Amino acid sequence: MIRCRWVQVATHTQQLSYTATIATKKTVAEVQQLLSSHGATAVMVEDDQGDPVAMKLKIIVDNEPLGYRLLVNWQEVLAVMRRDALAW
């Protein structure tokens, strides 16, 4: 499971805090669907002991296949989210 926390100032007088628990496989499936809906012709997930560590995708540009590898760096994303929350 991935546990995410977002803190956002909605108005000048009210601060809202949202917490959600989302299954990792659901998040991965949603990302795969988004990539596919935006032109990816192939999407693959690399796992390390059951945890996703990267996603690879292929898109066609000018009739040529291009491959990309997107690293999963949830620790850094969480650190940025926490830092941003403190800045609010």
C-alpha positions as CSV (number, residue, x, y, z in Angstrom):
1,M,0.0,0.0,0.0
2,I,1.1,3.6,-0.7
3,R,0.1,6.1,1.9
4,C,0.0,9.7,0.6
5,R,-0.7,12.9,2.4
6,W,-1.4,16.2,0.8
7,V,-1.7,19.4,2.7
8,Q,-3.1,22.4,0.8
9,V,-4.3,25.9,1.8
10,A,-7.8,26.1,0.2
11,T,-8.6,29.6,1.2
12,H,-7.0,32.4,3.2
13,T,-8.8,31.3,6.4
14,Q,-9.1,27.5,6.1
15,Q,-6.4,24.8,5.8
16,L,-7.4,21.5,4.4
17,S,-5.6,18.2,4.9
18,Y,-6.2,15.0,2.9
19,T,-4.9,11.6,3.6
20,A,-5.5,8.6,1.3
21,T,-4.4,5.0,1.3
22,I,-4.2,3.5,-2.2
23,A,-3.1,0.0,-3.2
24,T,0.2,0.1,-5.1
25,K,-1.2,-2.1,-7.9
26,K,-4.2,0.3,-8.4
27,T,-1.8,3.3,-8.7
28,V,0.4,1.4,-11.2
29,A,-2.7,0.4,-13.2
30,E,-3.9,4.0,-13.3
31,V,-0.5,5.2,-14.5
32,Q,-0.4,2.5,-17.2
33,Q,-3.8,3.5,-18.4
34,L,-2.8,7.2,-18.5
35,L,0.4,6.4,-20.5
36,S,-1.6,4.3,-22.9
37,S,-4.3,6.9,-23.4
38,H,-1.6,9.4,-24.3
39,G,0.1,7.3,-27.0
40,A,2.2,4.7,-25.2
41,T,2.1,1.5,-27.3
42,A,3.7,-0.7,-24.6
43,V,4.1,-0.3,-20.9
44,M,6.1,-2.5,-18.6
45,V,6.6,-2.4,-14.8
46,E,10.0,-3.5,-13.2
47,D,9.6,-5.0,-9.8
48,D,12.1,-5.5,-7.0
49,Q,10.7,-8.1,-4.5
50,G,7.2,-7.1,-5.4
51,D,7.7,-3.4,-5.3
52,P,7.6,-1.3,-8.5
53,V,10.9,0.4,-9.1
54,A,10.5,1.6,-12.7
55,M,8.1,1.8,-15.6
56,K,9.2,1.4,-19.2
57,L,7.1,2.6,-22.1
58,K,7.3,2.8,-25.8
59,I,5.8,5.6,-28.0
60,I,5.9,6.2,-31.7
61,V,7.3,9.5,-32.9
62,D,7.8,10.2,-36.6
63,N,7.1,6.5,-37.3
64,E,10.0,5.5,-35.0
65,P,9.6,3.7,-31.7
66,L,11.1,5.5,-28.7
67,G,11.6,3.9,-25.4
68,Y,11.6,5.6,-22.0
69,R,12.3,4.4,-18.5
70,L,10.6,6.2,-15.6
71,L,12.1,5.5,-12.2
72,V,9.9,5.1,-9.2
73,N,11.4,7.3,-6.4
74,W,8.6,7.4,-3.9
75,Q,11.0,8.3,-1.0
76,E,12.0,11.6,-2.8
77,V,8.4,12.3,-3.8
78,L,7.3,11.9,-0.1
79,A,10.1,14.2,1.0
80,V,9.1,16.9,-1.4
81,M,5.4,16.6,-0.4
82,R,6.4,17.0,3.3
83,R,8.7,19.9,2.5
84,D,5.9,21.6,0.5
85,A,3.4,21.0,3.3
86,L,5.7,22.7,5.7
87,A,6.1,25.7,3.4
88,W,2.3,26.2,3.4
